[in-house]
Every structure is written in C-alpha cells, then in structure tokens.
Amino acid sequence: MSSDTDVVTIVKRIATYLRQHPKASDMPQGIARWWLAPDDQATPAAVEAALQWMRDLDVVAAVPAADGRVHYRCRDDVDDLDARLEILARDPLALQPAPARRPV
C-alpha cells in the first residue's frame, strides 16, 4: 500500500469517526490509537498528512494546548461541516485541498 493510499484511507476513517463523535479531540498519537482501526498501523507521518489535508479543507482545527502539544477537533464554525465529512468518509479524493500557489 502506498503512502498516498494510506493517507486517503486515514482521511476516510477520521472523517467517519468525526461524524460519529463530533466533539472528539485528540493528538495525532491518540487519533492513530483510538480513532483508527486497530489493524491500521498508521505511521505518524501519514496521520499528520491526513490531518493537514483535513485542515486545508477547513474540516478540523489544530488547537494548541498549554503544554505546547496540538489537539485536533472538528471545526465548529463551518456551515457545511457534516456534508464535507460525509464526502470525505465516502471518497476523500472527491474533496481535495487546492494546490498551493507558488509566488510568481
């Protein structure tokens, strides 16, 4: 399985989890351990990439804690959040972040 496929699978599973648990919040290590299937064995880099993808789509927010660690949770200021999560849970490739523009 390629790392791109791993990230797509992780996005799909995180979106599914967040639809069922919209108030969930955790760090990447906890997300890998508790939100994903036990047999996923997701690498930290793949979880971070999936979370970044979801941040770029304004689906999750990164919230720094007082101790400097970052927790991820659903955004609560997005009107169509459930629709975005539903799309990501079905087919993450249908909703991809726009490519970053390079300065000219």
Biopython code that builds the backbone (N, CA, C, O; Angstrom):
import numpy as np
from Bio.PDB.StructureBuilder import StructureBuilder

atoms = [
    (1, "MET", "N", (0.851, -1.183, 0.000)),
    (1, "MET", "CA", (0.000, 0.000, 0.000)),
    (1, "MET", "C", (0.888, 1.235, 0.000)),
    (1, "MET", "O", (1.794, 1.343, 0.827)),
    (2, "SER", "N", (0.650, 2.144, -0.891)),
    (2, "SER", "CA", (1.473, 3.350, -0.977)),
    (2, "SER", "C", (1.119, 4.319, 0.138)),
    (2, "SER", "O", (0.054, 4.219, 0.748)),
    (3, "SER", "N", (2.022, 5.262, 0.399)),
    (3, "SER", "CA", (1.745, 6.233, 1.460)),
    (3, "SER", "C", (0.572, 7.141, 1.087)),
    (3, "SER", "O", (-0.169, 7.572, 1.970)),
    (4, "ASP", "N", (0.386, 7.442, -0.213)),
    (4, "ASP", "CA", (-0.766, 8.238, -0.629)),
    (4, "ASP", "C", (-2.062, 7.496, -0.305)),
    (4, "ASP", "O", (-3.027, 8.095, 0.170)),
    (5, "THR", "N", (-2.075, 6.188, -0.565)),
    (5, "THR", "CA", (-3.249, 5.383, -0.259)),
    (5, "THR", "C", (-3.482, 5.362, 1.241)),
    (5, "THR", "O", (-4.624, 5.448, 1.694)),
    (6, "ASP", "N", (-2.410, 5.248, 2.018)),
    (6, "ASP", "CA", (-2.540, 5.272, 3.472)),
    (6, "ASP", "C", (-3.190, 6.565, 3.930)),
    (6, "ASP", "O", (-4.085, 6.539, 4.775)),
    (7, "VAL", "N", (-2.760, 7.686, 3.391)),
    (7, "VAL", "CA", (-3.307, 8.979, 3.793)),
    (7, "VAL", "C", (-4.777, 9.060, 3.411)),
    (7, "VAL", "O", (-5.587, 9.533, 4.209)),
    (8, "VAL", "N", (-5.141, 8.621, 2.233)),
    (8, "VAL", "CA", (-6.537, 8.640, 1.797)),
    (8, "VAL", "C", (-7.384, 7.783, 2.735)),
    (8, "VAL", "O", (-8.473, 8.194, 3.136)),
    (9, "THR", "N", (-6.897, 6.615, 3.081)),
    (9, "THR", "CA", (-7.620, 5.729, 3.994)),
    (9, "THR", "C", (-7.767, 6.369, 5.367)),
    (9, "THR", "O", (-8.827, 6.271, 5.986)),
    (10, "ILE", "N", (-6.730, 7.014, 5.843)),
    (10, "ILE", "CA", (-6.774, 7.670, 7.150)),
    (10, "ILE", "C", (-7.762, 8.830, 7.139)),
    (10, "ILE", "O", (-8.529, 8.991, 8.088)),
    (11, "VAL", "N", (-7.756, 9.641, 6.083)),
    (11, "VAL", "CA", (-8.734, 10.732, 5.971)),
    (11, "VAL", "C", (-10.145, 10.161, 6.036)),
    (11, "VAL", "O", (-11.004, 10.688, 6.743)),
    (12, "LYS", "N", (-10.376, 9.096, 5.304)),
    (12, "LYS", "CA", (-11.695, 8.461, 5.276)),
    (12, "LYS", "C", (-12.108, 7.994, 6.669)),
    (12, "LYS", "O", (-13.246, 8.211, 7.086)),
    (13, "ARG", "N", (-11.200, 7.364, 7.378)),
    (13, "ARG", "CA", (-11.519, 6.831, 8.706)),
    (13, "ARG", "C", (-11.681, 7.939, 9.743)),
    (13, "ARG", "O", (-12.549, 7.845, 10.611)),
    (14, "ILE", "N", (-10.865, 8.979, 9.667)),
    (14, "ILE", "CA", (-11.013, 10.098, 10.598)),
    (14, "ILE", "C", (-12.351, 10.796, 10.352)),
    (14, "ILE", "O", (-13.053, 11.136, 11.304)),
    (15, "ALA", "N", (-12.708, 11.012, 9.091)),
    (15, "ALA", "CA", (-13.987, 11.651, 8.768)),
    (15, "ALA", "C", (-15.158, 10.818, 9.283)),
    (15, "ALA", "O", (-16.118, 11.364, 9.827)),
    (16, "THR", "N", (-15.083, 9.525, 9.117)),
    (16, "THR", "CA", (-16.134, 8.632, 9.619)),
    (16, "THR", "C", (-16.237, 8.742, 11.137)),
    (16, "THR", "O", (-17.333, 8.835, 11.689)),
    (17, "TYR", "N", (-15.088, 8.731, 11.804)),
    (17, "TYR", "CA", (-15.066, 8.840, 13.256)),
    (17, "TYR", "C", (-15.667, 10.166, 13.718)),
    (17, "TYR", "O", (-16.461, 10.199, 14.658)),
    (18, "LEU", "N", (-15.291, 11.243, 13.062)),
    (18, "LEU", "CA", (-15.777, 12.559, 13.464)),
    (18, "LEU", "C", (-17.271, 12.737, 13.205)),
    (18, "LEU", "O", (-17.930, 13.500, 13.910)),
    (19, "ARG", "N", (-17.804, 12.055, 12.219)),
    (19, "ARG", "CA", (-19.251, 12.111, 12.008)),
    (19, "ARG", "C", (-19.981, 11.445, 13.165)),
    (19, "ARG", "O", (-21.077, 11.862, 13.538)),
    (20, "GLN", "N", (-19.373, 10.415, 13.728)),
    (20, "GLN", "CA", (-19.990, 9.701, 14.843)),
    (20, "GLN", "C", (-19.685, 10.357, 16.195)),
    (20, "GLN", "O", (-20.454, 10.224, 17.147)),
    (21, "HIS", "N", (-18.561, 11.062, 16.265)),
    (21, "HIS", "CA", (-18.111, 11.688, 17.513)),
    (21, "HIS", "C", (-17.682, 13.137, 17.235)),
    (21, "HIS", "O", (-16.490, 13.443, 17.286)),
    (22, "PRO", "N", (-18.628, 14.021, 16.945)),
    (22, "PRO", "CA", (-18.276, 15.382, 16.511)),
    (22, "PRO", "C", (-17.557, 16.224, 17.566)),
    (22, "PRO", "O", (-16.947, 17.234, 17.216)),
    (23, "LYS", "N", (-17.607, 15.853, 18.810)),
    (23, "LYS", "CA", (-16.933, 16.607, 19.873)),
    (23, "LYS", "C", (-15.571, 16.020, 20.225)),
    (23, "LYS", "O", (-14.916, 16.494, 21.153)),
    (24, "ALA", "N", (-15.138, 14.994, 19.496)),
    (24, "ALA", "CA", (-13.859, 14.340, 19.790)),
    (24, "ALA", "C", (-12.697, 15.306, 19.575)),
    (24, "ALA", "O", (-12.742, 16.180, 18.710)),
    (25, "SER", "N", (-11.663, 15.125, 20.381)),
    (25, "SER", "CA", (-10.452, 15.934, 20.286)),
    (25, "SER", "C", (-9.290, 15.087, 20.777)),
    (25, "SER", "O", (-9.379, 14.451, 21.828)),
    (26, "ASP", "N", (-8.195, 15.077, 20.015)),
    (26, "ASP", "CA", (-7.034, 14.291, 20.431)),
    (26, "ASP", "C", (-5.808, 14.732, 19.654)),
    (26, "ASP", "O", (-5.884, 15.474, 18.675)),
    (27, "MET", "N", (-4.673, 14.241, 20.135)),
    (27, "MET", "CA", (-3.394, 14.474, 19.455)),
    (27, "MET", "C", (-3.213, 13.386, 18.398)),
    (27, "MET", "O", (-3.902, 12.367, 18.443)),
    (28, "PRO", "N", (-2.300, 13.585, 17.448)),
    (28, "PRO", "CA", (-2.114, 12.591, 16.392)),
    (28, "PRO", "C", (-1.873, 11.169, 16.916)),
    (28, "PRO", "O", (-2.381, 10.208, 16.339)),
    (29, "GLN", "N", (-1.112, 11.028, 17.992)),
    (29, "GLN", "CA", (-0.860, 9.696, 18.542)),
    (29, "GLN", "C", (-2.153, 9.054, 19.039)),
    (29, "GLN", "O", (-2.387, 7.867, 18.815)),
    (30, "GLY", "N", (-2.990, 9.837, 19.713)),
    (30, "GLY", "CA", (-4.271, 9.332, 20.189)),
    (30, "GLY", "C", (-5.224, 9.024, 19.049)),
    (30, "GLY", "O", (-5.980, 8.054, 19.103)),
    (31, "ILE", "N", (-5.183, 9.852, 18.022)),
    (31, "ILE", "CA", (-6.019, 9.605, 16.843)),
    (31, "ILE", "C", (-5.634, 8.279, 16.215)),
    (31, "ILE", "O", (-6.502, 7.474, 15.877)),
    (32, "ALA", "N", (-4.347, 8.048, 16.057)),
    (32, "ALA", "CA", (-3.882, 6.783, 15.476)),
    (32, "ALA", "C", (-4.297, 5.600, 16.339)),
    (32, "ALA", "O", (-4.651, 4.541, 15.819)),
    (33, "ARG", "N", (-4.256, 5.777, 17.651)),
    (33, "ARG", "CA", (-4.546, 4.658, 18.547)),
    (33, "ARG", "C", (-6.041, 4.425, 18.737)),
    (33, "ARG", "O", (-6.487, 3.278, 18.752)),
    (34, "TRP", "N", (-6.826, 5.503, 18.883)),
    (34, "TRP", "CA", (-8.225, 5.355, 19.282)),
    (34, "TRP", "C", (-9.226, 5.573, 18.154)),
    (34, "TRP", "O", (-10.292, 4.957, 18.162)),
    (35, "TRP", "N", (-8.922, 6.416, 17.200)),
    (35, "TRP", "CA", (-9.903, 6.734, 16.164)),
    (35, "TRP", "C", (-9.818, 5.799, 14.972)),
    (35, "TRP", "O", (-10.814, 5.589, 14.281)),
    (36, "LEU", "N", (-8.657, 5.238, 14.724)),
    (36, "LEU", "CA", (-8.469, 4.381, 13.558)),
    (36, "LEU", "C", (-8.633, 2.911, 13.943)),
    (36, "LEU", "O", (-8.570, 2.556, 15.121)),
    (37, "ALA", "N", (-8.841, 2.069, 12.945)),
    (37, "ALA", "CA", (-8.974, 0.634, 13.205)),
    (37, "ALA", "C", (-7.667, 0.087, 13.781)),
    (37, "ALA", "O", (-6.587, 0.519, 13.380)),
    (38, "PRO", "N", (-7.759, -0.854, 14.713)),
    (38, "PRO", "CA", (-6.548, -1.380, 15.352)),
    (38, "PRO", "C", (-5.528, -1.967, 14.369)),
    (38, "PRO", "O", (-4.328, -1.958, 14.641)),
    (39, "ASP", "N", (-5.993, -2.463, 13.259)),
    (39, "ASP", "CA", (-5.067, -3.066, 12.294)),
    (39, "ASP", "C", (-4.493, -2.069, 11.294)),
    (39, "ASP", "O", (-3.751, -2.464, 10.395)),
    (40, "ASP", "N", (-4.821, -0.780, 11.431)),
    (40, "ASP", "CA", (-4.320, 0.237, 10.500)),
    (40, "ASP", "C", (-2.804, 0.410, 10.589)),
    (40, "ASP", "O", (-2.136, 0.518, 9.561)),
    (41, "GLN", "N", (-2.261, 0.439, 11.792)),
    (41, "GLN", "CA", (-0.838, 0.673, 11.989)),
    (41, "GLN", "C", (-0.369, 1.884, 11.183)),
    (41, "GLN", "O", (0.631, 1.829, 10.469)),
    (42, "ALA", "N", (-1.112, 2.965, 11.317)),
    (42, "ALA", "CA", (-0.804, 4.193, 10.586)),
    (42, "ALA", "C", (0.488, 4.804, 11.107)),
    (42, "ALA", "O", (0.720, 4.869, 12.314)),
    (43, "THR", "N", (1.308, 5.241, 10.196)),
    (43, "THR", "CA", (2.542, 5.912, 10.598)),
    (43, "THR", "C", (2.209, 7.318, 11.076)),
    (43, "THR", "O", (1.221, 7.901, 10.630)),
    (44, "PRO", "N", (3.022, 7.872, 11.979)),
    (44, "PRO", "CA", (2.785, 9.253, 12.417)),
    (44, "PRO", "C", (2.768, 10.230, 11.251)),
    (44, "PRO", "O", (1.972, 11.168, 11.243)),
    (45, "ALA", "N", (3.631, 10.024, 10.272)),
    (45, "ALA", "CA", (3.675, 10.922, 9.110)),
    (45, "ALA", "C", (2.382, 10.853, 8.309)),
    (45, "ALA", "O", (1.908, 11.877, 7.816)),
    (46, "ALA", "N", (1.808, 9.670, 8.171)),
    (46, "ALA", "CA", (0.561, 9.523, 7.417)),
    (46, "ALA", "C", (-0.601, 10.169, 8.170)),
    (46, "ALA", "O", (-1.460, 10.801, 7.556)),
    (47, "VAL", "N", (-0.635, 10.014, 9.493)),
    (47, "VAL", "CA", (-1.687, 10.656, 10.294)),
    (47, "VAL", "C", (-1.552, 12.172, 10.196)),
    (47, "VAL", "O", (-2.546, 12.873, 10.007)),
    (48, "GLU", "N", (-0.344, 12.672, 10.323)),
    (48, "GLU", "CA", (-0.110, 14.127, 10.209)),
    (48, "GLU", "C", (-0.528, 14.628, 8.830)),
    (48, "GLU", "O", (-1.142, 15.690, 8.724)),
    (49, "ALA", "N", (-0.208, 13.883, 7.771)),
    (49, "ALA", "CA", (-0.586, 14.294, 6.412)),
    (49, "ALA", "C", (-2.100, 14.307, 6.251)),
    (49, "ALA", "O", (-2.650, 15.211, 5.621)),
    (50, "ALA", "N", (-2.772, 13.318, 6.811)),
    (50, "ALA", "CA", (-4.236, 13.266, 6.734)),
    (50, "ALA", "C", (-4.854, 14.448, 7.483)),
    (50, "ALA", "O", (-5.795, 15.075, 6.997)),
    (51, "LEU", "N", (-4.323, 14.742, 8.654)),
    (51, "LEU", "CA", (-4.834, 15.875, 9.428)),
    (51, "LEU", "C", (-4.575, 17.199, 8.714)),
    (51, "LEU", "O", (-5.415, 18.099, 8.754)),
    (52, "GLN", "N", (-3.428, 17.324, 8.067)),
    (52, "GLN", "CA", (-3.149, 18.542, 7.313)),
    (52, "GLN", "C", (-4.122, 18.689, 6.143)),
    (52, "GLN", "O", (-4.610, 19.786, 5.873)),
    (53, "TRP", "N", (-4.400, 17.590, 5.453)),
    (53, "TRP", "CA", (-5.377, 17.582, 4.356)),
    (53, "TRP", "C", (-6.720, 18.102, 4.887)),
    (53, "TRP", "O", (-7.361, 18.949, 4.264)),
    (54, "MET", "N", (-7.127, 17.584, 6.033)),
    (54, "MET", "CA", (-8.412, 17.965, 6.594)),
    (54, "MET", "C", (-8.390, 19.409, 7.119)),
    (54, "MET", "O", (-9.418, 20.086, 7.089)),
    (55, "ARG", "N", (-7.255, 19.879, 7.588)),
    (55, "ARG", "CA", (-7.123, 21.289, 7.982)),
    (55, "ARG", "C", (-7.245, 22.180, 6.752)),
    (55, "ARG", "O", (-7.914, 23.212, 6.790)),
    (56, "ASP", "N", (-6.598, 21.779, 5.663)),
    (56, "ASP", "CA", (-6.655, 22.568, 4.428)),
    (56, "ASP", "C", (-8.076, 22.684, 3.884)),
    (56, "ASP", "O", (-8.401, 23.638, 3.178)),
    (57, "LEU", "N", (-8.920, 21.705, 4.218)),
    (57, "LEU", "CA", (-10.319, 21.734, 3.796)),
    (57, "LEU", "C", (-11.219, 22.399, 4.836)),
    (57, "LEU", "O", (-12.441, 22.414, 4.683)),
    (58, "ASP", "N", (-10.622, 22.947, 5.888)),
    (58, "ASP", "CA", (-11.364, 23.603, 6.968)),
    (58, "ASP", "C", (-12.345, 22.657, 7.657)),
    (58, "ASP", "O", (-13.435, 23.067, 8.056)),
    (59, "VAL", "N", (-11.955, 21.396, 7.795)),
    (59, "VAL", "CA", (-12.792, 20.405, 8.457)),
    (59, "VAL", "C", (-12.346, 20.220, 9.908)),
    (59, "VAL", "O", (-13.182, 20.088, 10.803)),
    (60, "VAL", "N", (-11.046, 20.212, 10.139)),
    (60, "VAL", "CA", (-10.535, 20.102, 11.501)),
    (60, "VAL", "C", (-9.706, 21.332, 11.834)),
    (60, "VAL", "O", (-9.168, 22.013, 10.961)),
    (61, "ALA", "N", (-9.629, 21.583, 13.122)),
    (61, "ALA", "CA", (-8.816, 22.682, 13.631)),
    (61, "ALA", "C", (-7.711, 22.103, 14.497)),
    (61, "ALA", "O", (-7.907, 21.104, 15.188)),
    (62, "ALA", "N", (-6.564, 22.731, 14.454)),
    (62, "ALA", "CA", (-5.448, 22.371, 15.321)),
    (62, "ALA", "C", (-5.474, 23.346, 16.491)),
    (62, "ALA", "O", (-5.376, 24.558, 16.303)),
    (63, "VAL", "N", (-5.606, 22.813, 17.689)),
    (63, "VAL", "CA", (-5.732, 23.646, 18.884)),
    (63, "VAL", "C", (-4.537, 23.387, 19.797)),
    (63, "VAL", "O", (-4.405, 22.298, 20.355)),
    (64, "PRO", "N", (-3.664, 24.390, 19.952)),
    (64, "PRO", "CA", (-2.510, 24.193, 20.825)),
    (64, "PRO", "C", (-2.933, 24.203, 22.293)),
    (64, "PRO", "O", (-3.715, 25.049, 22.725)),
    (65, "ALA", "N", (-2.401, 23.248, 23.042)),
    (65, "ALA", "CA", (-2.665, 23.174, 24.478)),
    (65, "ALA", "C", (-1.609, 23.985, 25.220)),
    (65, "ALA", "O", (-0.610, 24.402, 24.634)),
    (66, "ALA", "N", (-1.835, 24.201, 26.493)),
    (66, "ALA", "CA", (-0.902, 24.986, 27.308)),
    (66, "ALA", "C", (0.489, 24.358, 27.350)),
    (66, "ALA", "O", (1.489, 25.060, 27.500)),
    (67, "ASP", "N", (0.547, 23.037, 27.217)),
    (67, "ASP", "CA", (1.841, 22.351, 27.273)),
    (67, "ASP", "C", (2.545, 22.308, 25.911)),
    (67, "ASP", "O", (3.611, 21.706, 25.778)),
    (68, "GLY", "N", (1.943, 22.951, 24.902)),
    (68, "GLY", "CA", (2.566, 23.021, 23.589)),
    (68, "GLY", "C", (2.132, 21.925, 22.629)),
    (68, "GLY", "O", (2.385, 22.024, 21.429)),
    (69, "ARG", "N", (1.489, 20.890, 23.130)),
    (69, "ARG", "CA", (1.009, 19.827, 22.240)),
    (69, "ARG", "C", (-0.230, 20.307, 21.492)),
    (69, "ARG", "O", (-0.966, 21.166, 21.978)),
    (70, "VAL", "N", (-0.452, 19.749, 20.312)),
    (70, "VAL", "CA", (-1.573, 20.166, 19.474)),
    (70, "VAL", "C", (-2.636, 19.082, 19.456)),
    (70, "VAL", "O", (-2.352, 17.908, 19.219)),
    (71, "HIS", "N", (-3.864, 19.502, 19.713)),
    (71, "HIS", "CA", (-5.026, 18.615, 19.645)),
    (71, "HIS", "C", (-5.809, 18.972, 18.383)),
    (71, "HIS", "O", (-5.839, 20.130, 17.966)),
    (72, "TYR", "N", (-6.433, 17.980, 17.789)),
    (72, "TYR", "CA", (-7.243, 18.191, 16.592)),
    (72, "TYR", "C", (-8.695, 17.893, 16.925)),
    (72, "TYR", "O", (-9.000, 16.956, 17.663)),
    (73, "ARG", "N", (-9.578, 18.699, 16.370)),
    (73, "ARG", "CA", (-11.011, 18.539, 16.586)),
    (73, "ARG", "C", (-11.753, 19.090, 15.378)),
    (73, "ARG", "O", (-11.175, 19.784, 14.542)),
    (74, "CYS", "N", (-13.045, 18.770, 15.298)),
    (74, "CYS", "CA", (-13.881, 19.338, 14.234)),
    (74, "CYS", "C", (-13.964, 20.840, 14.395)),
    (74, "CYS", "O", (-13.985, 21.357, 15.512)),
    (75, "ARG", "N", (-14.010, 21.528, 13.284)),
    (75, "ARG", "CA", (-14.269, 22.966, 13.333)),
    (75, "ARG", "C", (-15.730, 23.152, 13.719)),
    (75, "ARG", "O", (-16.582, 22.358, 13.319)),
    (76, "ASP", "N", (-16.023, 24.171, 14.474)),
    (76, "ASP", "CA", (-17.413, 24.426, 14.851)),
    (76, "ASP", "C", (-17.964, 25.673, 14.176)),
    (76, "ASP", "O", (-19.056, 26.135, 14.506)),
    (77, "ASP", "N", (-17.212, 26.209, 13.240)),
    (77, "ASP", "CA", (-17.638, 27.433, 12.568)),
    (77, "ASP", "C", (-17.839, 27.243, 11.068)),
    (77, "ASP", "O", (-17.782, 28.207, 10.304)),
    (78, "VAL", "N", (-18.075, 26.000, 10.648)),
    (78, "VAL", "CA", (-18.254, 25.686, 9.230)),
    (78, "VAL", "C", (-19.689, 25.203, 9.029)),
    (78, "VAL", "O", (-20.100, 24.203, 9.617)),
    (79, "ASP", "N", (-20.450, 25.917, 8.196)),
    (79, "ASP", "CA", (-21.863, 25.594, 7.994)),
    (79, "ASP", "C", (-22.084, 24.210, 7.386)),
    (79, "ASP", "O", (-23.012, 23.505, 7.782)),
    (80, "ASP", "N", (-21.248, 23.817, 6.437)),
    (80, "ASP", "CA", (-21.461, 22.546, 5.740)),
    (80, "ASP", "C", (-20.485, 21.462, 6.212)),
    (80, "ASP", "O", (-20.073, 20.604, 5.431)),
    (81, "LEU", "N", (-20.127, 21.513, 7.484)),
    (81, "LEU", "CA", (-19.153, 20.565, 8.028)),
    (81, "LEU", "C", (-19.586, 19.122, 7.835)),
    (81, "LEU", "O", (-18.796, 18.303, 7.367)),
    (82, "ASP", "N", (-20.827, 18.791, 8.186)),
    (82, "ASP", "CA", (-21.263, 17.402, 8.060)),
    (82, "ASP", "C", (-21.237, 16.943, 6.603)),
    (82, "ASP", "O", (-20.898, 15.793, 6.323)),
    (83, "ALA", "N", (-21.587, 17.815, 5.692)),
    (83, "ALA", "CA", (-21.544, 17.459, 4.267)),
    (83, "ALA", "C", (-20.112, 17.180, 3.824)),
    (83, "ALA", "O", (-19.864, 16.231, 3.079)),
    (84, "ARG", "N", (-19.177, 17.996, 4.274)),
    (84, "ARG", "CA", (-17.764, 17.771, 3.935)),
    (84, "ARG", "C", (-17.272, 16.457, 4.534)),
    (84, "ARG", "O", (-16.584, 15.684, 3.868)),
    (85, "LEU", "N", (-17.627, 16.210, 5.796)),
    (85, "LEU", "CA", (-17.214, 14.953, 6.429)),
    (85, "LEU", "C", (-17.818, 13.746, 5.725)),
    (85, "LEU", "O", (-17.163, 12.715, 5.570)),
    (86, "GLU", "N", (-19.071, 13.881, 5.300)),
    (86, "GLU", "CA", (-19.721, 12.782, 4.580)),
    (86, "GLU", "C", (-18.983, 12.472, 3.279)),
    (86, "GLU", "O", (-18.752, 11.306, 2.958)),
    (87, "ILE", "N", (-18.618, 13.498, 2.539)),
    (87, "ILE", "CA", (-17.870, 13.297, 1.294)),
    (87, "ILE", "C", (-16.530, 12.638, 1.589)),
    (87, "ILE", "O", (-16.144, 11.682, 0.917)),
    (88, "LEU", "N", (-15.817, 13.148, 2.595)),
    (88, "LEU", "CA", (-14.513, 12.581, 2.938)),
    (88, "LEU", "C", (-14.633, 11.142, 3.426)),
    (88, "LEU", "O", (-13.740, 10.333, 3.176)),
    (89, "ALA", "N", (-15.714, 10.811, 4.114)),
    (89, "ALA", "CA", (-15.913, 9.450, 4.597)),
    (89, "ALA", "C", (-16.194, 8.476, 3.457)),
    (89, "ALA", "O", (-15.848, 7.298, 3.544)),
    (90, "ARG", "N", (-16.817, 8.962, 2.396)),
    (90, "ARG", "CA", (-17.108, 8.117, 1.239)),
    (90, "ARG", "C", (-15.943, 8.043, 0.274)),
    (90, "ARG", "O", (-15.489, 6.958, -0.089)),
    (91, "ASP", "N", (-15.460, 9.213, -0.143)),
    (91, "ASP", "CA", (-14.413, 9.270, -1.169)),
    (91, "ASP", "C", (-13.553, 10.512, -0.955)),
    (91, "ASP", "O", (-13.840, 11.572, -1.511)),
    (92, "PRO", "N", (-12.502, 10.385, -0.153)),
    (92, "PRO", "CA", (-11.669, 11.551, 0.141)),
    (92, "PRO", "C", (-11.102, 12.244, -1.091)),
    (92, "PRO", "O", (-10.852, 13.449, -1.062)),
    (93, "LEU", "N", (-10.900, 11.508, -2.159)),
    (93, "LEU", "CA", (-10.333, 12.115, -3.358)),
    (93, "LEU", "C", (-11.310, 13.052, -4.058)),
    (93, "LEU", "O", (-10.915, 13.831, -4.925)),
    (94, "ALA", "N", (-12.592, 12.978, -3.682)),
    (94, "ALA", "CA", (-13.593, 13.866, -4.279)),
    (94, "ALA", "C", (-13.510, 15.284, -3.713)),
    (94, "ALA", "O", (-14.070, 16.219, -4.286)),
    (95, "LEU", "N", (-12.817, 15.437, -2.597)),
    (95, "LEU", "CA", (-12.725, 16.734, -1.939)),
    (95, "LEU", "C", (-11.278, 16.923, -1.494)),
    (95, "LEU", "O", (-10.905, 16.581, -0.372)),
    (96, "GLN", "N", (-10.481, 17.468, -2.390)),
    (96, "GLN", "CA", (-9.069, 17.654, -2.099)),
    (96, "GLN", "C", (-8.745, 19.120, -1.921)),
    (96, "GLN", "O", (-9.381, 19.988, -2.520)),
    (97, "PRO", "N", (-7.754, 19.389, -1.093)),
    (97, "PRO", "CA", (-7.326, 20.784, -0.948)),
    (97, "PRO", "C", (-6.796, 21.329, -2.274)),
    (97, "PRO", "O", (-6.229, 20.596, -3.084)),
    (98, "ALA", "N", (-6.990, 22.601, -2.470)),
    (98, "ALA", "CA", (-6.436, 23.238, -3.677)),
    (98, "ALA", "C", (-4.911, 23.214, -3.579)),
    (98, "ALA", "O", (-4.356, 23.392, -2.494)),
    (99, "PRO", "N", (-4.239, 22.997, -4.692)),
    (99, "PRO", "CA", (-2.777, 23.014, -4.648)),
    (99, "PRO", "C", (-2.276, 24.398, -4.217)),
    (99, "PRO", "O", (-2.843, 25.430, -4.576)),
    (100, "ALA", "N", (-1.227, 24.375, -3.460)),
    (100, "ALA", "CA", (-0.646, 25.639, -3.000)),
    (100, "ALA", "C", (-0.100, 26.410, -4.193)),
    (100, "ALA", "O", (0.526, 25.848, -5.092)),
    (101, "ARG", "N", (-0.350, 27.690, -4.175)),
    (101, "ARG", "CA", (0.162, 28.532, -5.262)),
    (101, "ARG", "C", (1.556, 28.994, -4.922)),
    (101, "ARG", "O", (1.850, 29.369, -3.787)),
    (102, "ARG", "N", (2.392, 28.961, -5.906)),
    (102, "ARG", "CA", (3.764, 29.457, -5.735)),
    (102, "ARG", "C", (3.812, 30.935, -6.103)),
    (102, "ARG", "O", (3.163, 31.366, -7.057)),
    (103, "PRO", "N", (4.573, 31.696, -5.353)),
    (103, "PRO", "CA", (4.691, 33.119, -5.710)),
    (103, "PRO", "C", (5.325, 33.273, -7.087)),
    (103, "PRO", "O", (6.238, 32.536, -7.461)),
    (104, "VAL", "N", (4.821, 34.235, -7.818)),
    (104, "VAL", "CA", (5.337, 34.466, -9.176)),
    (104, "VAL", "C", (6.475, 35.429, -9.148)),
    (104, "VAL", "O", (7.039, 35.748, -10.195)),
]
sb = StructureBuilder()
sb.init_structure("model")
sb.init_model(0)
sb.init_chain("A")
sb.init_seg("    ")
for serial, (resi, resn, name, xyz) in enumerate(atoms, 1):
    if name == "N":
        sb.init_residue(resn, " ", resi, " ")
    sb.init_atom(name, np.array(xyz, "f"), 0.0, 1.0, " ", f" {name:<3s}", serial, name[0])
structure = sb.get_structure()
